[in-house]
Amino acid sequence: MSYGSFYDDDTAEQPWGVEEDQPRRRRAGMIFLVGGLVVVGLIAVGGLAVLVKGQDAKPASVATGSSKSPAEASADPVEAVVETTSAPPSPSPSAKPSKSAAPKKSIAPPKQTALPPPPPKVSTKPGCQPEYKGTQLPKSTVREYLDAAAVKQFWGSATPAEVQAIRVPKRLLYGTAEQESGWQSNIYACDGGVGVMQIMPNTETWMNQRFGTSWKIGTPNDNVMLGGQYLAWAIRYFGEQLGTFDVLGADQTLLNAVISAYNNGAGAVDLTKGDAGITNWTYVNNVKALMGRCCNTY
């Protein structure tokens, strides 16, 4: 915007006409001289008044350096424009967010109150080495067991009320098995975990009672099914709270919760706290990285 129009002089003095007589010219000159003195006097007096006033007045705006009050500045077109272009004040920390802010994720209360038992708090001795019992199955056989668990419908067939079909993605099964045991079928860890999916004895009991099954953690195929069943249960449990069962969706909240629960127990995951509700991020991120290797590199 140009401000030149505020300073243009449209009242320039016009030359006196040649037809006027000398006395009139003399009188006009005297009037002009006296008027000029009056104007100069007024300007001097006004400038002195402004100077005196400026010594006592405080600047109205630090950004513009103006000594005018807000009311005086708004009367001057130039000052008004400068004032309105200054940056708006930052909102105070206590200010409430605007209505257009993104809403927080809605978390429904869990429908089930009975949770699988958490991992036992076992203090293993430093340097404890896992045991190996029986024959280690080739990875090709373990892959067959994992593939069978990936197509099994763990939910939706037990009772009419459980109509939501839950299947565990192959990538999630592969990554969890790699993290837990390296696909070793005959490994017995120091903390009590057994086999490919490192199932605890008390988890075996709980899952069989919950689903009416009779799988054994010492049998490799059963071991994988128990692990898949636990993952399916976690997908259903957290999915009901989040309103989605898409464990491989763009929003990884459900996936993170399921992986975390497999390692720490479902009771250790608090969806209402967001990322802070998961305390074993190293484990979660490791499994997700291993899922990226699926499914032709094992």
C-alpha positions as CSV (number, residue, x, y, z in Angstrom):
1,M,0.0,0.0,0.0
2,S,1.3,3.5,-0.9
3,Y,1.0,6.3,1.6
4,G,1.9,9.1,-0.8
5,S,-1.6,10.4,-1.1
6,F,-1.5,11.4,2.6
7,Y,1.3,13.9,1.9
8,D,0.4,15.2,-1.6
9,D,0.0,19.1,-1.7
10,D,-3.2,19.9,-3.7
11,T,-3.3,23.6,-2.5
12,A,-0.2,25.1,-4.2
13,E,-0.3,28.9,-4.4
14,Q,-1.6,30.2,-7.8
15,P,0.0,33.4,-9.4
16,W,-1.9,36.6,-8.9
17,G,-3.7,38.0,-11.8
18,V,-2.1,40.8,-13.9
19,E,-5.3,42.8,-14.1
20,E,-5.2,43.7,-10.4
21,D,-4.0,47.2,-9.4
22,Q,-0.9,47.9,-7.3
23,P,-2.7,48.8,-4.1
24,R,-4.5,45.6,-4.1
25,R,-1.2,43.8,-4.6
26,R,0.3,45.7,-1.7
27,R,-2.6,44.9,0.5
28,A,-2.5,41.3,-0.5
29,G,1.2,41.1,0.2
30,M,0.7,42.6,3.6
31,I,-2.1,40.2,4.4
32,F,0.0,37.3,3.2
33,L,2.9,38.5,5.3
34,V,0.8,38.9,8.4
35,G,-0.9,35.5,7.8
36,G,2.4,33.9,7.3
37,L,3.7,35.2,10.6
38,V,0.5,33.9,12.3
39,V,1.0,30.5,10.8
40,V,4.6,30.4,11.7
41,G,3.7,31.4,15.3
42,L,1.0,28.8,15.5
43,I,3.4,26.1,14.2
44,A,6.1,27.2,16.8
45,V,3.6,27.2,19.6
46,G,2.1,23.9,18.5
47,G,5.5,22.3,18.2
48,L,6.5,23.4,21.6
49,A,3.2,21.9,23.0
50,V,3.9,18.7,21.3
51,L,7.5,18.6,22.5
52,V,6.4,19.2,26.1
53,K,3.7,16.6,25.8
54,G,6.1,14.1,24.3
55,Q,8.4,14.3,27.3
56,D,5.7,13.0,29.6
57,A,3.8,10.6,27.4
58,K,4.8,6.9,27.2
59,P,5.0,5.1,23.8
60,A,1.7,3.4,22.9
61,S,3.4,0.6,20.9
62,V,6.9,-0.9,21.4
63,A,6.8,-2.4,17.9
64,T,6.2,1.0,16.1
65,G,7.9,3.4,18.5
66,S,4.8,5.6,18.4
67,S,4.2,8.1,21.2
68,K,0.5,8.3,20.5
69,S,-2.2,6.7,22.6
70,P,-4.2,3.9,20.8
71,A,-7.1,6.4,20.2
72,E,-4.7,9.0,18.7
73,A,-3.0,6.4,16.6
74,S,-6.3,5.1,15.1
75,A,-7.0,8.7,13.9
76,D,-3.9,8.8,11.9
77,P,-4.2,6.6,8.8
78,V,-0.4,5.8,8.6
79,E,-0.2,5.0,12.3
80,A,-3.3,2.9,12.2
81,V,-1.9,0.7,9.4
82,V,1.4,0.2,11.2
83,E,-0.3,-0.8,14.4
84,T,-2.5,-3.4,12.8
85,T,0.4,-5.1,11.0
86,S,2.2,-5.9,14.3
87,A,2.3,-9.6,15.4
88,P,-0.6,-10.7,17.5
89,P,0.2,-11.6,21.2
90,S,0.9,-15.2,21.9
91,P,-1.9,-17.1,23.7
92,S,-1.4,-17.7,27.3
93,P,-0.5,-21.3,28.4
94,S,-3.8,-21.5,30.2
95,A,-5.9,-20.6,27.1
96,K,-8.3,-23.3,26.1
97,P,-7.7,-24.9,22.6
98,S,-10.0,-23.9,19.8
99,K,-12.9,-26.0,18.8
100,S,-11.1,-26.9,15.5
101,A,-8.4,-28.7,17.4
102,A,-8.2,-32.4,16.6
103,P,-10.2,-34.4,19.2
104,K,-8.5,-37.0,21.3
105,K,-8.8,-40.7,20.5
106,S,-12.0,-42.1,22.0
107,I,-11.2,-45.1,24.2
108,A,-14.1,-47.3,25.3
109,P,-13.9,-49.3,28.5
110,P,-12.9,-52.9,28.0
111,K,-15.8,-55.4,27.8
112,Q,-13.8,-58.2,29.4
113,T,-12.5,-58.0,32.9
114,A,-10.7,-61.3,33.1
115,L,-7.2,-60.9,31.6
116,P,-4.6,-63.5,30.9
117,P,-2.0,-63.8,33.7
118,P,0.9,-61.4,33.4
119,P,4.4,-62.7,33.0
120,P,5.8,-63.9,36.2
121,K,8.4,-61.7,37.9
122,V,11.3,-64.1,37.7
123,S,14.7,-62.9,38.7
124,T,17.0,-65.0,36.5
125,K,20.6,-65.4,37.6
126,P,23.2,-63.5,35.5
127,G,24.5,-65.6,32.7
128,C,21.6,-68.0,32.8
129,Q,21.4,-70.0,29.6
130,P,18.2,-71.5,28.1
131,E,17.8,-75.2,27.9
132,Y,17.0,-77.3,24.8
133,K,14.8,-80.3,25.0
134,G,14.1,-82.7,22.2
135,T,14.8,-82.1,18.5
136,Q,14.8,-78.7,16.9
137,L,12.4,-78.6,14.0
138,P,13.5,-77.1,10.7
139,K,12.3,-73.6,10.1
140,S,10.3,-74.8,7.1
141,T,8.2,-76.8,9.5
142,V,7.8,-73.9,11.9
143,R,6.7,-71.8,9.0
144,E,4.0,-74.3,8.2
145,Y,2.7,-74.0,11.8
146,L,2.8,-70.2,11.7
147,D,0.9,-70.2,8.3
148,A,-1.7,-72.5,9.7
149,A,-2.2,-70.2,12.7
150,A,-2.5,-67.1,10.4
151,V,-5.5,-68.5,8.6
152,K,-7.3,-69.9,11.7
153,Q,-10.4,-68.0,12.8
154,F,-9.8,-67.8,16.6
155,W,-13.0,-65.6,17.1
156,G,-16.4,-65.8,15.6
157,S,-17.1,-69.5,15.8
158,A,-17.2,-70.4,19.5
159,T,-20.6,-68.8,20.3
160,P,-23.2,-66.8,18.4
161,A,-22.3,-63.7,20.4
162,E,-18.7,-63.7,19.1
163,V,-19.4,-62.9,15.5
164,Q,-16.3,-60.7,14.9
165,A,-13.9,-62.9,13.0
166,I,-10.4,-62.3,14.2
167,R,-7.4,-63.7,12.4
168,V,-3.8,-62.9,13.1
169,P,-1.8,-61.5,10.2
170,K,1.1,-63.7,9.1
171,R,3.6,-60.8,9.5
172,L,2.6,-60.4,13.1
173,L,3.0,-64.1,13.9
174,Y,6.4,-64.3,12.1
175,G,7.8,-61.2,13.8
176,T,6.6,-62.3,17.3
177,A,8.1,-65.8,16.8
178,E,11.4,-64.4,15.7
179,Q,11.6,-62.0,18.6
180,E,10.6,-64.6,21.2
181,S,12.7,-67.6,20.1
182,G,14.3,-67.1,16.8
183,W,11.8,-69.8,15.5
184,Q,13.4,-72.4,17.8
185,S,10.8,-75.0,18.7
186,N,12.6,-76.8,21.5
187,I,13.9,-73.8,23.6
188,Y,13.1,-73.4,27.3
189,A,14.0,-70.0,28.6
190,C,15.2,-69.1,32.0
191,D,12.0,-67.2,32.8
192,G,9.8,-70.2,32.0
193,G,8.8,-69.5,28.4
194,V,8.5,-72.5,26.2
195,G,8.9,-73.1,22.5
196,V,8.5,-71.0,19.4
197,M,6.1,-68.5,20.9
198,Q,7.6,-68.7,24.5
199,I,4.3,-69.6,26.2
200,M,4.2,-69.6,30.0
201,P,2.5,-72.6,31.7
202,N,-0.1,-70.4,33.4
203,T,-0.9,-68.7,30.1
204,E,-1.4,-72.2,28.6
205,T,-3.9,-73.0,31.4
206,W,-5.8,-69.7,31.0
207,M,-6.1,-69.8,27.2
208,N,-7.3,-73.4,27.2
209,Q,-10.0,-72.6,29.7
210,R,-11.0,-69.4,27.9
211,F,-11.4,-71.1,24.5
212,G,-12.2,-74.6,25.5
213,T,-9.0,-76.0,23.9
214,S,-6.4,-78.5,25.1
215,W,-3.2,-77.3,23.5
216,K,0.1,-78.2,25.1
217,I,3.1,-75.8,25.1
218,G,5.5,-78.6,24.7
219,T,4.0,-79.6,21.4
220,P,5.4,-77.3,18.7
221,N,2.2,-77.0,16.6
222,D,0.1,-76.5,19.8
223,N,2.6,-73.9,21.0
224,V,2.2,-71.8,17.9
225,M,-1.6,-72.1,18.1
226,L,-1.5,-70.9,21.7
227,G,0.6,-67.9,20.7
228,G,-1.7,-67.1,17.8
229,Q,-4.7,-67.4,20.1
230,Y,-3.2,-65.0,22.6
231,L,-2.5,-62.4,19.8
232,A,-6.1,-62.9,18.5
233,W,-7.5,-62.3,22.0
234,A,-5.4,-59.1,22.4
235,I,-6.6,-57.8,19.0
236,R,-10.2,-58.3,20.1
237,Y,-9.6,-56.9,23.6
238,F,-7.9,-53.7,22.5
239,G,-9.9,-53.5,19.2
240,E,-13.2,-53.2,21.2
241,Q,-11.8,-50.2,23.1
242,L,-10.4,-48.5,20.0
243,G,-13.4,-49.3,17.7
244,T,-11.3,-51.0,15.1
245,F,-9.8,-54.5,14.6
246,D,-7.5,-53.5,11.7
247,V,-4.2,-54.4,13.4
248,L,-2.2,-53.5,10.3
249,G,-4.0,-50.2,9.7
250,A,-2.2,-46.8,9.2
251,D,-2.9,-46.0,12.9
252,Q,-0.6,-48.3,14.8
253,T,-2.2,-47.8,18.2
254,L,-3.8,-51.3,18.1
255,L,-0.7,-53.0,16.8
256,N,1.5,-51.4,19.4
257,A,-0.9,-52.4,22.2
258,V,-1.1,-56.0,21.0
259,I,2.6,-56.5,20.7
260,S,3.2,-54.8,24.1
261,A,0.6,-57.0,25.8
262,Y,2.2,-60.2,24.4
263,N,5.4,-59.3,26.2
264,N,4.2,-57.4,29.3
265,G,0.6,-58.6,29.8
266,A,-2.6,-56.8,28.8
267,G,-3.0,-55.3,32.2
268,A,0.3,-53.3,31.7
269,V,-1.1,-51.5,28.6
270,D,-3.1,-48.3,29.2
271,L,-4.6,-47.0,26.0
272,T,-5.9,-43.8,27.7
273,K,-2.3,-42.6,28.2
274,G,-1.3,-42.8,24.5
275,D,2.3,-43.7,23.9
276,A,3.0,-43.3,27.6
277,G,0.7,-46.2,28.3
278,I,3.2,-48.6,26.7
279,T,6.4,-49.2,28.8
280,N,8.2,-51.8,26.6
281,W,8.8,-49.8,23.4
282,T,12.1,-51.6,22.7
283,Y,10.3,-54.9,22.4
284,V,7.4,-53.4,20.4
285,N,9.8,-51.7,17.9
286,N,11.9,-54.9,17.6
287,V,8.8,-56.9,16.6
288,K,7.6,-54.3,14.1
289,A,11.1,-54.2,12.5
290,L,11.1,-58.1,12.2
291,M,7.6,-57.9,10.7
292,G,9.1,-55.9,7.9
293,R,11.2,-59.0,6.9
294,C,8.1,-61.1,6.3
295,C,7.5,-63.3,4.6
296,N,10.1,-64.6,2.2
297,T,13.3,-64.1,4.2
298,Y,12.8,-66.7,6.9
